[in-house]
Amino acid sequence: MNSKALIICALLFASLPTVQAVDPISFREIAMLLRNGEDQQFIINDTVRRKLLRPPSPEEEQTLLALHATPALMTLLRDPAALASQDAAAAYAARMLAQNLQAFNDDQLARTQPPQNGPSPAKTPGGAGPANGASNAYVGKQITLKFHAADGSPVDLAELHGKVVLVDFWATWCGPCMREVPNVVAAYQKYHDKGFEIVGISLDKSKDAMLSVAAQKGMTWPQYFDGKGWENEVSTAFHVRQIPTMWLVGKNGRVATTEARENLDAEISKLLGE
């Protein structure tokens, strides 16, 4: 290994403390990543890096197998001792540093966040959530969404009546979410001046990391953040069980679709024309 390579490796390992300050990965996150088609080597490396909260139960193992978990992934989950793979952890850390170096330097950002209020309860006109927890049951209904964003700005969906609004459920740790970010940013830049707004619902646990990634990627819209991860109050209230999930609210204040991710640009254009 030449001296240049040694210097690069030294810099990478010196930066590891800024990358490893993350929560342990859980069965639920692994299942979500499998459902969203994430590369399984990415999941394995992430599991090695972050460690497991606990080994999966037999029932959870069956769920993962039904989601086509590879033998390598299942071996890793069944044997916590396998989490000691330094090579996999180092390779993952190097990948993250190369792609998002600035995003993980949030220790250097002196941020003071104003107090934030929790969201108002999600409501349909009748005051009840959808039956059986199906988020698409909200289609055609008005919803209430009011909170203070992570940057302290007030957000009230009712005040955006007459505009088309994307409610984007996402997280920085979600690979499929991050792959969608360029599409969402492009849609915002294309349609914002025509009456299009975005409200982000972050399922992250680190506010600084989320805000840093949002700033780096050009996500200039307000973000809801409560630090509860999968227990996020807004996503829980709306029965959102996987991310990325994108809802579009029409000018009339009613949810037009809970599956906007599939054809975002065309859906926005159609709603703006109504």
RAQUI-V644791 format. One line per field, one symbol per residue. phi: phi as a letter, one per 30 degrees, with the letter a starting at -180 (. if undefined). psi: psi as a letter, one per 30 degrees, with the letter a starting at -180 (. if undefined). A space follows every 10 residues. Layout:
phi=???
psi=???
This chain:
phi=.ddddddddd dddddeedcc dbdedceddd dddddcided dddddddddc icdadddedd edddddcidd edddddddbe dddddddddd dddddddddb eddccdddcd cccdeccddd edbcedicdd dhidddddei cdbcbbacdd cjddbbeddc ejccbcccca addceedddd eedddddddd cedcjcbbbd bdcdccdddd dddedddidd ddbdbbichd cedddddcid cabdbbcccd ddicddacbd edaeeddded dddd
psi=kleeeeeeee eefffefffg illklleeee eeeeeggkkf eeeeeeeeef lkelklleee eeeeefghkl eeeeeeefjf fffgjeeeee eeeeeeeeeh eefggfffjj kjklkkllll kkklefgllk kggjffffkf lklkjklklf gfkkkjeefg kflkkkjjkl lffjeeeeff eeeeeeeeee fefggklkjk jkglfjeeee eeeeeefgif lkkkkgggbf gkeeeeeghj fllkkkkkkl fggkkekghf eeheeeeeee eff.
